[in-house]
Amino acid sequence: MPAKENTGFTLTQLTHFSRQAVKYGSIALVTLMIGRILVTGFITYWKATHPAPPPPPTVGFGKLPTLRFDIRTDDEKPSSYKLETISGSTPEFGDRAKVYFMPKASASLLADQNAKNIAAKYNFVFEPEVLGTETYRWTKSKPLASNLEMNTRNLNFRFTTNYLSHPEFLVNTQTPSGIEAVNDVKKFLDKAELLPEDVASASAEVVFLKSLGGELAPAASQSDADFIQVDIDRIAIDQVYKMYSPEGYQASIRAVLTGALDGGVDSIVELEMNHNEVDYDQVHTYPLRSSRSAWQILQAGEGYIASKGKSDQAIVRKVSLGYYDDFEEQEYLQPIYIFENEDDGFLGYVSALDPVYVQK
């Protein structure tokens, strides 16, 4: 009987194939691991260098009203403009900016009494003079001859005294420090619950002033000053973009204080409040025109000149993006390009929005 043929693997062959399987399996596993790392790294790099484009601006308010700028005569405008920024050109600020809704204060049956209650907290206790359907004026004589004019609907007001007629205020006075003055102004407003939330924690600009011939001018230092001026604006948008008013650097809240009175809130001799509410929850993004386009508009004499400066030729040394905070009520808080020269005093604005989205 013939011998049976052995067709199976020998132990040696099985060992060889097992070793080969482990070897190539290990190589394949390492290759997969390295490949995964490389692919993941490439995807991360690609996403970092090729980010997905942001969604288009929301433009949810539709076409926006044109900003209301005061008319300027030719004498109030420079005759020419020259750009002298560090880069030699205008910077860019992205393709969009936020726009906020500003609700108009509504009339109330209690507005009359509410205004009188506020006036009483500042010791204006007599009946006011009616200047218009929404404007009252109170007067008092002590400790200084004082006036308080208030809009009974939105509660914006102007408090003035005859402090410049008191020469004793210019002798041996201890002008408050900047921090003290800012705190006193906020306390003054908070006394009648008029301190806005977007102002309560805001910083301020202070200027020490000296009386020269019945006019106020910047003082060389606190020790040389007779008064201190405080400007408090609402908090900058995104902690970056500041507010600018029709009067340039004048904030929506401006006060003048003296060190000649009892101190604290009693040291305030003048205060003007032109603060209108912003609804920060109602916000949409809008496309911007380029800063270069805005510069061309300014050169053409079509921008708003908040301050002409000292020269007939405006030398622009800084271009920035900010917001126009009108003293009059406006429907929306809108961005503007700011062109300025702090040394010369020039300050001009141009609307920053793409004109396609602005009413003509």
C-alpha positions in Angstrom: 0.0 0.0 0.0 1.6 3.3 -1.1 2.5 6.0 1.6 0.1 8.8 2.2 1.3 12.2 0.8 1.6 15.0 3.4 -0.1 18.2 2.0 -0.3 20.2 5.3 2.1 22.9 6.6 5.1 21.8 8.6 5.8 23.4 11.9 8.7 25.3 10.3 6.6 26.7 7.6 3.9 27.7 10.0 6.4 29.5 12.2 7.8 31.3 9.2 4.4 32.5 8.0 3.5 33.6 11.5 6.6 35.6 11.8 5.9 37.2 8.4 2.3 38.0 9.4 3.5 39.7 12.6 6.2 41.6 10.7 4.0 42.9 7.9 1.1 43.4 10.3 3.3 45.6 12.5 4.5 47.6 9.5 0.9 48.0 8.3 -0.2 49.1 11.8 2.6 51.6 12.1 1.9 52.9 8.6 -1.8 53.4 9.5 -0.9 55.2 12.7 1.6 57.5 11.0 -0.8 58.0 8.1 -3.6 59.0 10.5 -1.3 61.5 12.3 -0.2 63.0 8.9 -3.8 63.2 7.6 -5.1 64.7 10.8 -2.2 67.2 10.9 -2.8 68.1 7.3 -6.5 68.6 7.9 -5.8 70.8 10.9 -3.2 72.8 8.9 -5.6 73.2 6.0 -8.4 74.4 8.2 -6.1 76.8 9.9 -4.8 78.3 6.6 -8.1 78.0 4.7 -10.8 78.9 7.3 -14.3 78.6 6.2 -15.7 82.0 5.1 -17.9 83.6 7.8 -21.6 83.8 7.1 -22.7 87.0 5.3 -23.7 90.0 7.4 -27.2 89.7 8.7 -28.4 93.2 7.7 -31.5 92.5 9.8 -32.7 96.1 10.2 -32.9 96.6 6.4 -31.7 99.8 5.0 -30.6 102.2 7.7 -31.2 105.9 8.0 -28.5 108.3 7.0 -26.5 109.7 10.0 -27.7 113.1 11.0 -24.7 115.5 10.8 -24.9 119.2 11.4 -24.4 121.5 8.4 -20.9 123.0 8.3 -20.1 126.3 6.5 -17.0 126.5 4.3 -15.2 128.5 7.0 -15.8 125.6 9.4 -14.1 123.1 7.0 -10.5 122.7 6.0 -9.7 123.7 2.4 -7.6 120.6 1.8 -6.7 117.3 3.4 -3.4 115.4 3.7 -2.8 111.8 5.0 0.2 111.3 7.2 -0.4 108.1 9.1 2.5 105.9 10.2 1.9 103.4 7.4 1.2 106.1 4.8 -2.2 104.7 4.1 -5.5 104.0 5.8 -5.8 100.8 7.8 -8.6 98.2 7.2 -11.0 97.1 9.8 -12.6 94.0 8.4 -15.6 93.7 6.1 -18.4 94.3 8.7 -19.4 96.0 11.9 -22.3 95.7 14.4 -25.3 98.0 14.4 -27.5 98.3 17.4 -31.1 99.3 17.8 -31.8 102.4 19.9 -35.4 102.5 21.2 -37.0 105.9 21.5 -38.1 106.9 25.0 -41.9 106.7 25.2 -44.2 109.3 26.7 -45.8 108.5 30.0 -48.7 109.9 32.0 -46.3 110.1 35.0 -43.5 111.8 33.1 -44.4 115.2 34.5 -44.3 114.0 38.1 -41.3 111.9 37.6 -39.3 114.8 36.3 -40.4 117.0 39.3 -39.3 114.2 41.7 -35.9 114.1 40.0 -35.5 117.9 40.2 -36.4 117.8 43.9 -33.6 115.4 44.6 -31.2 118.1 43.4 -33.1 120.7 45.6 -35.1 122.3 42.8 -38.4 122.4 44.7 -40.3 125.2 43.1 -42.6 124.8 40.1 -40.7 124.7 36.8 -41.1 127.0 33.9 -42.6 125.2 30.9 -40.3 125.7 27.9 -42.0 123.3 25.5 -44.3 120.3 25.5 -41.4 118.1 26.8 -39.0 120.6 28.4 -39.1 122.1 31.9 -36.7 124.6 33.5 -36.2 124.9 37.3 -34.2 127.6 39.1 -32.7 128.1 42.5 -30.4 130.7 44.1 -28.4 128.7 46.7 -25.7 127.7 47.1 -25.2 129.1 43.6 -27.6 130.6 41.1 -28.6 127.4 39.2 -30.8 126.2 36.3 -31.9 122.7 35.5 -33.5 122.1 32.1 -34.9 118.6 31.5 -36.6 116.7 28.8 -39.5 115.1 30.7 -39.7 112.2 28.3 -36.1 110.9 28.0 -34.8 112.7 31.1 -31.8 114.2 29.4 -30.9 117.4 31.1 -28.5 120.3 31.5 -27.5 121.6 35.0 -25.7 125.0 35.0 -24.6 127.5 37.6 -23.0 131.0 37.6 -19.7 129.6 38.9 -17.6 131.7 36.6 -19.0 134.8 38.3 -17.5 133.8 41.6 -13.8 134.9 41.9 -13.5 133.2 45.3 -13.6 129.9 43.4 -10.2 130.8 41.9 -8.4 131.3 45.3 -6.9 128.5 47.3 -9.0 125.8 45.9 -8.1 122.1 46.0 -9.3 120.7 42.6 -10.5 117.1 42.9 -8.4 114.4 41.4 -9.5 112.7 38.3 -10.7 109.5 40.1 -12.6 111.6 42.7 -14.2 113.7 40.0 -15.4 110.7 38.0 -16.9 109.1 41.1 -18.6 112.3 42.1 -20.3 112.6 38.7 -21.5 109.0 38.9 -22.8 109.6 42.4 -24.6 112.7 41.3 -26.5 110.8 38.6 -27.1 107.8 40.8 -28.7 110.1 43.4 -31.7 110.4 41.1 -31.4 106.9 39.6 -30.2 108.4 36.3 -26.9 106.6 36.0 -27.1 104.4 32.9 -25.9 100.8 33.1 -23.5 101.2 30.2 -21.9 104.1 31.9 -21.8 102.9 35.5 -18.5 101.0 35.0 -17.1 103.1 32.1 -13.9 105.0 32.4 -13.7 108.7 31.6 -11.6 111.5 30.2 -10.6 114.3 32.5 -9.1 117.7 31.7 -7.9 120.2 34.3 -9.1 123.7 33.5 -8.0 127.3 34.4 -10.2 130.4 34.2 -8.6 133.1 32.1 -10.7 136.2 31.7 -14.0 134.4 32.3 -13.1 131.6 29.8 -11.9 128.1 30.6 -8.7 126.8 29.1 -6.6 123.7 29.7 -4.4 124.0 32.8 -0.8 122.9 33.0 -1.4 120.6 35.9 -3.8 119.8 38.7 -2.0 122.2 41.0 -2.5 125.0 38.5 -6.2 124.2 37.8 -9.3 126.0 39.0 -11.7 123.3 37.8 -11.8 119.8 36.3 -13.9 118.7 33.4 -15.1 115.1 33.2 -16.4 113.3 30.1 -18.0 109.9 30.5 -19.2 107.9 27.6 -20.9 104.5 27.4 -18.6 101.5 27.4 -16.8 101.0 24.1 -18.3 98.4 21.7 -16.4 95.1 22.1 -14.2 97.1 24.5 -12.5 98.6 21.4 -14.7 101.0 19.4 -15.3 104.3 21.2 -18.2 106.8 21.0 -17.9 110.1 19.2 -20.5 112.9 19.3 -21.5 115.8 17.2 -19.2 117.9 19.4 -16.2 115.7 18.8 -14.7 114.4 22.1 -17.6 115.7 24.2 -19.1 112.6 25.8 -22.8 112.0 26.3 -22.2 113.0 30.0 -20.0 116.0 30.6 -19.5 117.8 33.9 -17.3 120.6 35.4 -16.3 120.4 39.1 -14.7 122.8 41.6 -12.8 122.3 44.7 -14.2 125.5 46.3 -17.4 123.9 47.6 -18.1 121.2 50.1 -16.8 118.4 47.9 -18.6 115.2 46.7 -21.6 115.8 44.5 -21.9 119.4 45.7 -18.6 120.1 43.9 -20.4 119.8 40.5 -21.1 123.2 39.0 -22.2 122.1 35.5 -23.4 118.8 34.1 -24.9 118.0 30.7 -26.4 114.6 30.0 -27.3 113.5 26.4 -27.6 109.8 26.9 -30.0 107.7 24.8 -30.7 104.0 25.4 -29.1 101.3 23.3 -30.7 97.8 23.1 -27.6 95.6 23.1 -29.7 92.5 22.5 -31.0 93.8 19.2 -27.9 93.8 17.0 -27.1 93.0 13.4 -24.0 93.1 11.3 -23.6 95.3 8.2 -21.0 95.5 5.4 -18.4 98.3 5.7 -17.1 100.5 2.9 -13.3 100.5 2.8 -11.4 103.1 4.8 -9.8 104.2 1.6 -13.2 105.0 0.2 -14.1 106.9 3.3 -10.8 108.9 3.0 -11.7 109.9 -0.5 -15.1 111.1 0.7 -13.5 113.2 3.3 -11.1 114.7 0.8 -14.0 115.6 -1.4 -15.4 117.7 1.4 -18.4 115.4 2.1 -17.4 114.2 5.6 -18.6 115.7 8.9 -16.1 118.1 10.5 -16.4 117.9 14.3 -13.4 120.2 14.7 -11.5 122.0 12.0 -8.3 122.3 14.0 -5.8 125.1 13.8 -4.8 124.9 10.2 -6.7 125.4 7.0 -5.1 122.2 5.7 -6.2 119.1 7.7 -3.2 116.8 8.4 -4.7 113.4 9.3 -2.4 111.3 11.5 -4.8 108.6 12.7 -7.7 106.7 11.2 -9.9 104.5 13.4 -13.3 102.9 13.6 -15.8 104.1 16.2 -19.5 104.8 16.7 -21.6 108.0 16.2 -23.5 108.8 19.4 -25.8 111.6 18.5 -27.1 113.9 21.3 -30.5 113.8 19.6 -32.3 110.5 19.6 -31.4 108.3 16.7 -32.8 104.9 15.6 -29.6 103.0 15.4 -26.0 103.1 16.8 -23.9 103.0 13.6 -20.2 102.8 13.0 -18.1 105.7 11.5 -14.5 106.2 10.4 -12.7 108.8 12.5 -10.0 110.9 11.0 -8.0 112.9 13.5 -4.9 114.9 14.4 -4.8 115.3 18.2 -1.9 117.8 18.0 -3.7 120.1 15.6 -7.2 119.5 16.9 -8.7 118.2 13.6 -11.5 115.7 13.9 -13.7 114.4 11.1 -16.2 111.6 10.5 -17.4 109.6 7.6 -20.2 106.9 7.8 -18.5 103.5 7.7 -21.4 101.5 6.3 -21.6 100.3 2.7 -23.9 103.0 1.1 -25.9 100.1 -0.5 -27.4 99.6 2.9 -28.1 103.2 3.8 -31.2 105.1 2.8 -30.5 107.9 0.3 
